Amino acid sequence: MVASRFFKQCKALWAISLLIFVAACGGQTPAPPSRTSPVPMRPAPERDIAESTETPSPEELKAAGEADKIKVAILLPLSGAEGITGNALLRAATMALFDAYDPRLVMLPFDTKADYTESERVAEMAVEAGADIVLGPLLGQNVTAAGNVLARAGIPMIGFSNDQSVAAPGRYIIGFMPESEVQRVVDYALETGHSRFAALLPEGKYGDRVRMAFGEAVSFGGGRLTALESYPPNPEAVFEPVKRLGNYDERRKALRDEIRFLRSLNDDMTDEIANRLEAAEALDPVPFDAVIVPEGGELLRTVAPLLPYYEIDPNVVKLLGTGLWNDESILREPPLQNAWFAAPTPDAPIAFLNRYQETYGEAAPRLASIAYDAMSLVAALARDETVKKKNRFSEENLTASFGFVGVDGLFRLLPDGTNERALAIVEVHRKGLQVIDPAATAFPAFGYSLRRSASQ
């Protein structure tokens, strides 16, 4: 059904052989999607790249020559442990390619096999194939491996990683960076009156990145970090860290000592007070009014109930999260009700995700949108008549200060290779995720990138 509709709609496109080559190293090209209601890349009003030219006519498509081809290599793990994700990202990029409807764009997929050495090898193949720009790889180490090869050839790349440590000038990453999410949610907490912060962090690289970003954001905003604990990725090992975070044993001992003292006075009034304290188990308050818990999935659902259990009251202490919370399964967790996290506007990618589901008969992984946006950005620059043909993927063009609007909203690539996204503040409710502070619709003249460097 989908294939039939596609051939009817895109007969002219096939007439000029818009080829998607599969590299000899492996991987299969996904079936082309139907071209319905594309979600275009659009910049801020300063320059509308997406509408710089009209869709080419069938005659223009036929006239497109080999010299005008723009070769876009895409490096993904199309086999192995990450193969499912890699192929999903390839399908999303294919959707963007066909939405672009540009006969000059040729996509060249290469299989990295999620391996460092293989990523180097296929990057060299991309260079030999004459790639004008490279999208991917997915994993941070593979971005480094391929990026080193491409840098020597002067070919820019947009990696799908979210690890800012692998970014560099000319080696951009487009993944959702936890540093940006942490900064956004902390800023909002500070603006709304919170000043004393705590953190409950997973051990490992992700937790380390959140720790650094959290400390910088709190300090920069004039807040205080009063408590911090880490836990291993084991549900049975999270109890003690949460207990320590809430200083539960000391607070409980202080309550018992107070009750004992009141009873020692042998007075009816003090006995009554002691009885009330004992019945209520009213521990002293924790020394923070906001705590970040950058966790997701089953482990978040294990950690969240432990907070009130150890007397960290979510009605008093605001719980904060990262994009890992962008999952409707957390709506059923009572401790997370009214908690905040920073993420792209939840409704923004719905049209894209529905199209993906309709086209391929399966749900898209959340990361698929970044592959669509990366290919759409390339297509936008390719059809922009204001950029020089031989330099369309220059740093100046890729890092345009006004940014681009993709599936997940406004974003821009920065000269240091990282990215900046306009994120919303989302509040958790049983009936759904609600935006309480919308994402910005345009980047300020002095963005978060300047602030980040100023805090280092």
C-alpha positions as CSV (number, residue, x, y, z in Angstrom):
1,M,0.0,0.0,0.0
2,V,2.7,2.4,1.0
3,A,5.0,1.4,-1.9
4,S,2.2,1.8,-4.4
5,R,1.4,5.3,-3.1
6,F,5.0,6.3,-3.2
7,F,5.5,5.3,-6.9
8,K,2.4,7.2,-7.9
9,Q,3.6,10.3,-6.1
10,C,7.3,10.2,-7.0
11,K,7.3,8.9,-10.6
12,A,9.2,12.0,-11.8
13,L,11.8,11.6,-9.1
14,W,12.6,8.1,-10.1
15,A,12.8,9.2,-13.8
16,I,16.1,10.9,-13.0
17,S,17.4,8.1,-10.9
18,L,17.7,9.6,-7.5
19,L,20.0,6.8,-6.4
20,I,20.8,5.8,-2.9
21,F,24.0,3.7,-3.0
22,V,24.8,1.1,-0.4
23,A,28.5,0.9,0.3
24,A,30.2,-2.4,-0.3
25,C,30.8,-2.7,3.4
26,G,27.2,-3.7,4.1
27,G,23.8,-2.5,5.2
28,Q,20.5,-2.4,3.3
29,T,18.8,0.6,1.9
30,P,15.3,1.0,3.5
31,A,12.2,1.2,1.3
32,P,11.5,4.8,0.3
33,P,8.6,6.4,2.3
34,S,5.5,8.0,0.9
35,R,6.0,11.8,0.5
36,T,3.2,13.2,2.6
37,S,3.1,16.4,4.7
38,P,6.9,16.8,5.0
39,V,8.2,18.4,8.2
40,P,10.7,20.9,6.7
41,M,13.7,22.5,8.3
42,R,13.0,26.2,8.8
43,P,15.4,28.9,10.2
44,A,14.3,31.9,12.2
45,P,12.7,34.7,10.2
46,E,16.1,36.3,9.3
47,R,16.5,33.8,6.4
48,D,14.1,31.2,5.2
49,I,16.4,28.6,3.8
50,A,13.6,26.0,3.4
51,E,11.7,28.2,1.0
52,S,14.6,29.7,-0.9
53,T,13.6,27.9,-4.1
54,E,10.5,26.1,-5.4
55,T,10.3,22.4,-5.8
56,P,12.0,21.4,-9.1
57,S,9.7,20.6,-12.1
58,P,10.0,17.1,-13.7
59,E,11.9,18.7,-16.6
60,E,14.4,20.2,-14.2
61,L,14.8,16.9,-12.5
62,K,15.6,15.2,-15.8
63,A,18.1,17.9,-16.6
64,A,20.1,17.4,-13.4
65,G,23.6,16.3,-14.4
66,E,26.2,14.2,-12.5
67,A,28.3,17.3,-12.0
68,D,25.6,18.8,-9.8
69,K,25.3,15.8,-7.5
70,I,25.8,16.4,-3.8
71,K,27.1,13.3,-2.1
72,V,26.0,12.8,1.5
73,A,27.7,9.9,3.2
74,I,25.9,8.5,6.2
75,L,27.8,6.3,8.6
76,L,25.7,4.1,10.9
77,P,25.9,0.7,12.7
78,L,23.7,-1.2,10.2
79,S,24.7,-4.6,11.6
80,G,25.6,-5.9,15.0
81,A,24.4,-4.9,18.5
82,E,23.3,-1.4,17.4
83,G,21.9,-2.5,14.1
84,I,18.3,-1.9,14.9
85,T,18.9,1.7,15.9
86,G,21.3,2.3,13.0
87,N,18.8,1.1,10.5
88,A,16.0,3.2,12.0
89,L,18.1,6.3,11.7
90,L,18.9,5.4,8.1
91,R,15.1,5.1,7.4
92,A,14.6,8.5,9.0
93,A,17.3,10.1,6.9
94,T,15.7,8.5,3.8
95,M,12.4,10.2,4.7
96,A,14.1,13.5,4.8
97,L,15.9,12.8,1.5
98,F,12.6,12.1,-0.3
99,D,10.9,15.1,1.4
100,A,13.7,17.3,0.0
101,Y,12.8,16.1,-3.5
102,D,16.2,17.3,-4.8
103,P,17.7,15.2,-7.6
104,R,21.2,16.4,-6.8
105,L,21.2,14.7,-3.4
106,V,22.7,11.2,-3.3
107,M,22.9,9.3,0.0
108,L,25.8,6.9,0.5
109,P,25.2,4.6,3.5
110,F,28.2,2.9,5.2
111,D,28.1,0.3,8.0
112,T,30.3,1.2,10.9
113,K,29.3,-2.0,12.8
114,A,29.6,0.2,15.9
115,D,33.4,-0.4,15.8
116,Y,36.2,2.2,16.0
117,T,38.4,0.6,13.4
118,E,35.5,0.0,11.0
119,S,34.4,3.6,11.4
120,E,37.9,4.8,10.3
121,R,37.8,2.4,7.3
122,V,34.3,3.5,6.1
123,A,35.2,7.1,6.6
124,E,38.1,6.6,4.2
125,M,35.7,5.0,1.8
126,A,33.4,8.0,2.1
127,V,36.4,10.3,1.2
128,E,37.2,8.1,-1.8
129,A,33.6,8.2,-2.9
130,G,33.8,12.0,-3.0
131,A,31.4,12.8,-0.1
132,D,30.7,16.5,0.3
133,I,29.5,16.0,3.9
134,V,29.1,13.1,6.3
135,L,26.3,12.3,8.7
136,G,26.9,10.1,11.6
137,P,28.3,7.9,13.1
138,L,26.1,7.2,16.1
139,L,28.5,6.4,19.0
140,G,30.9,8.9,20.5
141,Q,34.1,6.9,19.9
142,N,33.1,6.2,16.3
143,V,32.5,9.9,15.8
144,T,36.1,10.5,16.9
145,A,37.4,7.7,14.7
146,A,35.6,8.9,11.5
147,G,36.1,12.5,12.3
148,N,39.9,12.2,12.4
149,V,39.9,10.8,8.9
150,L,37.4,13.3,7.5
151,A,39.2,16.3,9.1
152,R,42.3,15.4,7.1
153,A,40.3,15.5,4.0
154,G,38.5,18.7,4.9
155,I,35.1,17.1,4.9
156,P,32.6,18.3,7.6
157,M,30.5,15.9,9.5
158,I,27.4,15.9,11.7
159,G,27.6,13.1,14.2
160,F,24.5,11.6,15.9
161,S,26.2,11.4,19.3
162,N,25.3,13.6,22.3
163,D,28.8,13.4,23.8
164,Q,30.3,16.9,23.7
165,S,33.8,15.6,24.4
166,V,34.0,14.2,20.8
167,A,32.8,17.5,19.2
168,A,35.3,19.7,17.5
169,P,35.3,22.5,14.8
170,G,34.1,20.8,11.6
171,R,33.0,17.7,13.6
172,Y,29.6,18.6,14.9
173,I,27.2,16.6,17.0
174,I,23.4,16.9,16.8
175,G,22.3,14.6,19.6
176,F,20.4,15.8,22.7
177,M,23.1,16.9,25.1
178,P,22.4,16.4,28.8
179,E,24.4,19.5,29.6
180,S,21.8,21.7,27.8
181,E,18.9,19.9,29.6
182,V,20.5,20.3,33.0
183,Q,21.3,24.0,32.4
184,R,17.7,24.7,31.3
185,V,15.9,23.0,34.2
186,V,18.3,24.5,36.8
187,D,17.8,28.0,35.3
188,Y,14.1,27.6,35.6
189,A,14.3,26.3,39.1
190,L,16.4,29.3,40.1
191,E,14.0,31.7,38.4
192,T,11.0,30.2,40.4
193,G,12.7,30.6,43.8
194,H,14.7,27.5,44.4
195,S,18.2,28.1,45.7
196,R,19.4,25.0,47.6
197,F,20.1,22.0,45.3
198,A,21.0,18.4,45.6
199,A,21.8,15.7,43.1
200,L,21.3,11.9,43.0
201,L,23.5,10.7,40.1
202,P,24.1,7.4,38.3
203,E,27.7,6.2,38.3
204,G,29.4,6.4,34.9
205,K,30.1,8.8,32.1
206,Y,26.5,10.1,31.9
207,G,26.4,10.8,35.6
208,D,29.8,12.5,35.5
209,R,28.6,14.8,32.7
210,V,25.5,15.7,34.6
211,R,27.5,16.3,37.8
212,M,29.7,18.9,36.1
213,A,26.9,20.6,34.2
214,F,24.7,20.7,37.3
215,G,27.5,22.2,39.5
216,E,28.2,24.9,36.9
217,A,24.6,25.8,36.4
218,V,23.8,26.0,40.1
219,S,26.9,28.1,40.8
220,F,26.4,30.4,37.8
221,G,22.9,31.1,38.9
222,G,23.8,31.9,42.5
223,G,22.4,28.7,44.0
224,R,24.1,26.4,46.5
225,L,24.8,22.7,46.1
226,T,24.2,21.2,49.5
227,A,24.1,17.4,48.9
228,L,25.3,14.9,46.3
229,E,25.2,11.1,46.1
230,S,25.9,8.6,43.4
231,Y,24.6,5.1,42.9
232,P,25.6,2.1,40.8
233,P,23.4,0.8,37.9
234,N,21.8,-1.9,40.2
235,P,18.3,-1.5,41.5
236,E,19.3,-3.3,44.7
237,A,22.1,-0.9,45.4
238,V,20.2,2.4,45.3
239,F,18.7,2.3,48.8
240,E,21.7,3.4,50.7
241,P,22.7,6.3,48.4
242,V,19.1,7.7,48.7
243,K,19.1,7.3,52.4
244,R,22.5,9.2,52.6
245,L,21.2,11.9,50.3
246,G,18.3,12.6,52.8
247,N,20.6,12.2,55.8
248,Y,17.9,9.9,57.0
249,D,19.6,8.2,59.9
250,E,20.8,11.5,61.4
251,R,17.5,13.2,61.0
252,R,15.7,10.2,62.5
253,K,18.1,10.1,65.5
254,A,17.5,13.8,66.0
255,L,13.8,13.2,66.2
256,R,14.2,10.4,68.7
257,D,16.5,12.5,70.8
258,E,14.0,15.3,70.9
259,I,11.1,13.0,71.8
260,R,13.3,11.5,74.6
261,F,14.1,14.9,75.9
262,L,10.5,16.0,75.9
263,R,9.4,12.9,77.8
264,S,12.2,13.5,80.4
265,L,10.6,16.7,81.4
266,N,7.7,14.7,82.9
267,D,5.1,17.3,81.9
268,D,1.7,16.7,80.4
269,M,2.2,19.4,77.8
270,T,5.6,18.2,76.7
271,D,4.3,14.6,76.7
272,E,1.6,15.6,74.3
273,I,4.1,17.3,72.0
274,A,6.2,14.2,72.1
275,N,3.3,12.0,71.2
276,R,2.4,14.2,68.2
277,L,6.0,14.1,67.0
278,E,6.2,10.4,67.4
279,A,2.9,9.8,65.6
280,A,3.8,12.2,62.7
281,E,7.5,11.1,62.5
282,A,8.2,14.7,61.6
283,L,11.9,14.7,60.8
284,D,13.8,17.9,60.4
285,P,13.7,19.2,56.8
286,V,16.4,18.3,54.3
287,P,18.9,21.1,53.5
288,F,17.8,21.4,49.9
289,D,14.6,22.5,48.1
290,A,15.3,20.9,44.7
291,V,17.0,17.6,43.7
292,I,18.0,16.4,40.2
293,V,17.6,12.7,39.4
294,P,18.9,12.2,35.8
295,E,17.7,8.6,35.4
296,G,15.2,6.9,33.1
297,G,13.4,3.6,32.6
298,E,13.0,0.9,35.3
299,L,15.8,2.4,37.4
300,L,14.0,5.7,37.7
301,R,10.8,3.8,38.7
302,T,12.9,2.2,41.4
303,V,14.6,5.3,42.7
304,A,11.6,7.7,42.7
305,P,9.6,5.9,45.5
306,L,12.6,5.8,47.7
307,L,12.8,9.6,47.9
308,P,9.6,10.0,50.0
309,Y,10.3,6.7,51.8
310,Y,13.5,8.3,53.2
311,E,11.6,11.5,54.0
312,I,12.6,13.6,50.9
313,D,9.1,14.9,50.4
314,P,8.3,15.7,46.7
315,N,5.6,18.1,48.0
316,V,8.4,20.2,49.6
317,V,11.4,19.3,47.5
318,K,11.1,19.9,43.7
319,L,12.3,16.9,41.7
320,L,14.2,17.7,38.5
321,G,15.1,15.5,35.6
322,T,16.7,15.4,32.1
323,G,15.5,14.3,28.7
324,L,15.6,10.7,30.0
325,W,12.3,11.6,31.6
326,N,10.7,12.2,28.2
327,D,8.8,9.0,28.5
328,E,5.1,8.7,29.2
329,S,5.6,5.6,31.4
330,I,6.7,7.9,34.2
331,L,3.2,9.4,34.4
332,R,2.1,6.6,36.7
333,E,4.8,7.3,39.3
334,P,3.2,9.3,42.2
335,P,6.5,10.7,43.5
336,L,7.2,12.3,40.1
337,Q,3.9,14.2,39.9
338,N,4.5,17.9,39.4
339,A,8.2,17.3,38.8
340,W,10.1,19.2,36.1
341,F,12.5,18.3,33.3
342,A,13.8,20.0,30.2
343,A,13.2,18.6,26.8
344,P,12.0,19.4,23.3
345,T,8.3,20.2,23.3
346,P,6.7,16.8,23.6
347,D,4.1,17.4,20.8
348,A,6.6,18.6,18.3
349,P,7.8,15.3,16.8
350,I,4.3,13.6,16.8
351,A,3.7,14.2,13.0
352,F,7.2,12.8,12.2
353,L,6.8,9.8,14.4
354,N,3.3,9.1,13.0
355,R,4.6,9.3,9.4
356,Y,7.5,6.9,10.3
357,Q,5.0,4.4,11.8
358,E,2.8,4.6,8.8
359,T,5.6,4.2,6.3
360,Y,7.6,1.4,8.0
361,G,5.0,-0.3,10.1
362,E,6.9,0.1,13.3
363,A,7.5,2.7,15.9
364,A,10.6,5.0,15.5
365,P,13.2,5.1,18.3
366,R,13.3,8.6,19.8
367,L,16.7,9.2,18.2
368,A,15.3,8.9,14.7
369,S,14.3,12.5,14.6
370,I,18.0,13.7,14.7
371,A,18.8,11.8,11.6
372,Y,15.8,13.3,9.8
373,D,16.9,16.8,11.0
374,A,20.5,16.3,9.9
375,M,19.5,15.3,6.4
376,S,17.0,18.1,6.2
377,L,19.6,20.6,7.2
378,V,21.9,19.3,4.4
379,A,19.0,19.6,2.0
380,A,18.2,23.1,3.2
381,L,21.7,24.3,2.6
382,A,21.8,22.5,-0.8
383,R,18.9,24.5,-2.1
384,D,19.8,27.8,-0.6
385,E,20.8,30.1,-3.5
386,T,22.6,32.5,-1.2
387,V,25.5,30.1,-0.4
388,K,28.3,29.3,-2.7
389,K,28.0,25.9,-4.3
390,K,31.6,24.9,-3.6
391,N,31.3,26.0,0.1
392,R,27.7,25.3,1.0
393,F,28.8,23.2,4.0
394,S,31.2,25.7,5.4
395,E,31.4,26.4,9.1
396,E,29.7,29.8,8.5
397,N,26.7,28.1,6.9
398,L,26.5,25.1,9.2
399,T,26.7,27.3,12.3
400,A,24.3,30.0,11.2
401,S,23.5,31.9,14.4
402,F,19.8,32.0,13.9
403,G,19.7,28.2,13.7
404,F,17.2,25.9,12.1
405,V,13.8,24.5,13.1
406,G,13.7,20.7,12.9
407,V,11.4,17.9,14.1
408,D,12.2,18.7,17.7
409,G,12.2,22.5,17.4
410,L,14.8,25.2,17.2
411,F,18.5,24.2,17.2
412,R,21.8,25.4,16.0
413,L,25.3,23.9,15.6
414,L,28.1,25.8,17.4
415,P,31.6,26.5,16.1
416,D,33.1,24.2,18.8
417,G,31.1,21.3,17.3
418,T,28.5,21.1,20.0
419,N,24.9,22.2,19.6
420,E,22.3,24.4,21.4
421,R,18.6,23.6,21.5
422,A,15.6,25.6,22.5
423,L,14.1,23.4,25.2
424,A,10.8,23.6,27.1
425,I,10.2,23.0,30.7
426,V,7.8,20.0,31.1
427,E,5.8,19.1,34.2
428,V,4.7,15.6,34.9
429,H,1.0,14.9,35.5
430,R,-1.0,11.8,35.5
431,K,-3.0,13.0,32.4
432,G,0.2,13.8,30.4
433,L,3.3,15.8,30.1
434,Q,2.5,19.5,30.2
435,V,4.7,22.4,29.0
436,I,4.8,25.0,31.7
437,D,7.6,27.1,30.2
438,P,7.7,27.0,26.4
439,A,10.8,26.7,24.3
440,A,12.3,29.8,22.8
441,T,11.2,30.6,19.3
442,A,14.5,32.4,18.4
443,F,18.0,32.4,19.8
444,P,19.1,35.5,21.7
445,A,22.1,37.5,20.4
446,F,24.1,36.1,23.3
447,G,23.2,32.5,23.7
448,Y,23.9,29.7,26.1
449,S,27.2,29.0,24.3
450,L,28.7,32.3,25.6
451,R,27.4,31.6,29.1
452,R,28.9,28.1,29.1
453,S,32.4,29.4,28.2
454,A,32.1,32.2,30.7
455,S,31.5,29.6,33.5
456,Q,34.5,27.5,32.7
